[in-house]
Structure formats: structure tokens, C-alpha cells
Amino acid sequence: MDAAAALVTDSTRAIVLVSPNNPGGVEYPGETLAAYRDLCRAHGLALIVDETYRDFDSRSTRPHDLFTDPDWSGTLIQLYSFSKAYRLTGHRVGAIVAAPDRLAQVEKFLDTVAICPGQLGQIAALWGMRNLTQWVAGERDEILTRRAAMERGFQSLQGWKLLGCGAYFAYVEHPYHIASDDLCKRLVQEASILMLPGTMFQPEGSAEGRRQIRIAFANVDSDGIAELFRRLAAFRP
């Protein structure tokens, strides 16, 4: 928290947190989010919490108590995605929870970029809210099962290090002396594994990015995950 506070300047207007995080999948503790809320309030900043993957958080209890604060609207802006919850990704349907005066400013912006948003996605999201509560719960169970399979797989995969794992993605460190962008090309060609190199998520020239890879597994069943680890174990650069 001290490191974050040291980065605040006169130009800072907001702090943005994504929980569960993308690409790492990390779920921030409620205490961490509350501490950032207090930091933003002390400096007159907005705290934007992007909870796109909220429905697939592994915790059985609510992830934070930010909305129990009677003065939440002075600081907090929450982002949410129906697209992820109801498989409407291409429609980009989401929600913003914020103070009325902030929402008025959001409407001004939207009026310049999406004055007539597609109705189909909105209709589907409304139907989902009315009818898909149990379906989403079942999807959550399946996704968390796949997440557990990913975590177990990396525990036994020699040399690889699991840095973070969420509902959709695992973020890992590979053990080889080649850059991740080159490695990912070879994995496609030699092992038929398609993943994204950490160089896509880190600043140019980052040493960490050269060692890291993001793996999307939300659409891979248990057999597919087992096959992934078999291929990674057999791969030799």
C-alpha cells in the first residue's frame, strides 16, 4: 500500500483494480480492496473495481464489503460484465455501479461512442438475470473444477511455476532459456499448444515477460487439461 501511495501525484484521478485479476487470476482480499478505498478517499480519487469475473470467484462468501460503507458512492465505481456470466462475449454487455453524478458523465461519453448499443445483447442479459441463476452456479462449479485441475497439473510439472490461476486463465513462468514469444511459436508448431506470451502483457523489454505465458483454459474440459500437461511434459526446446 505504501508503494501505491507513493505513485499518487497531482495528475492521478483514479486507481483501477481488477479482481479476480486478468491475466493472473488473483483474487484480491476484501481487506486489500478496503485499504485501496481508504487510500483513494484520502487523496480524493476514484476507486474503480473491475469485477468482470466476479461470478467465478472461488470464495463462497462475498469478496468484499465495499458497498456496506454508507459513503461508498463518493469513491467507488464498480464494473461488471454480463458477457462473461452469460456467454455473451461478442456483445460486450456490462454494467456500471456508481454515484448518479458520475453515471451522468458516463452517459455523456457513451453518447459519443455507442449512441445506439445493440439491443440483442441487452435483451439476452435481461433474460439471463431472470432465468439463469442456477445455470451460472453450475458453470461456476465446472470452471472451478477446471481451475483445480490446472493447479494440480502445475504442481507436478517440473520446472514450471504457476504465478496465478483464475476462472479463465493461468499465468505461468516457463523454465527455458528462450523468450516466451519464441517459445509460444514453437509450442504451436511442435506440440499443437496455443498460448499467449507474457511479452503481450508486460512492457517492451521486460525480463519477466520473456519468462511468462498466459494459458486460457475455460473452454477445455478435464481430458483436454490432462492432455495439455502431457504435451508440456514431453516438450523439449
Secondary structure, DSSP 8 states (H G I E B T S, - for coil): -HHHHHH--TT--EEEEESS-TTT-----HHHHHHHHHHHHHHT-EEEEE-TTGGG-S-SS-S--GGGSTTGGGTEEEEEEHHHHTT-GGG--EEEE--HHHHHHHHHHHHHH-SS--HHHHHHHHHHHHH-HHHHHHHHHHHHHHHHHHHHHHHHSTT-EEEEE-SSEEEEE--SSS-HHHHHHHHHHHH----EEGGGTS-TT-HHHHHEEEEE-TT--HHHHHHHHHHHHH---
